[in-house]
Amino acid sequence: MASVLVLAGSPSARSRTTSLAAHVGDELAAEGHDVALLHLRSLPAEALLHADTSDPLIAEAVEQVRAADALVVATPVYKAAYSGLLKVFLDLLPQGALRDKVVLPLATGGTVAHVLALDYALRPVLVSLGAAHVTPGRFVLDTHIDHTSGGPVLPDAEARDCVARTTAAFRTALDAVVPVYA
């Protein structure tokens, strides 16, 4: 099965975005994929802002991206775009860092007015980094995510079904690109 790196691009410690990212990661792991979750907020801020790829934690994060077959990129939407934390991380990746990778973009936000941030802000950056295939992403309203009760992350049935369909399309694209070894 494929190795999938989930990038959680929220700067918040208690994050609906991270809960959604972890949920999708858990679904992929249940299918047999090797899934790792990278909390970008845990990377050293000074090294991120200075694009210091010699910093051991930054170098390790870049290596995780390089080694993965696929990425799930999750971000909250702020000011009609993906988070600044995700931006500084993507900016320090070498050109072509996503070559031959399948990428699933996910976004969360407070209003459907931000739904186009996936296609008009995030997708062009992922493509410019060489992603082999950026699958159709999913925007989920904050109100449809429960990150506090310990219950289901997506208690809203419609949101849960939409995320499940999006994850299934990602798995299909991933299976087409990454050979399955017995």
Secondary structure by P-SEA (a helix, b strand, c coil): cbbbbbbbcccccccaaaaaaaaaaaaaaaaccbbbbbccccccaaaaaacccccaaaaaaaaaaaaccccbbbbbbccccccaaaaaaaaaccccccccbbbbbbbbccccccccccccccaaaaaaaccccccbbbbbbcccccccccccccccaaaaaaaaaaaaaaaaaaaacccccc
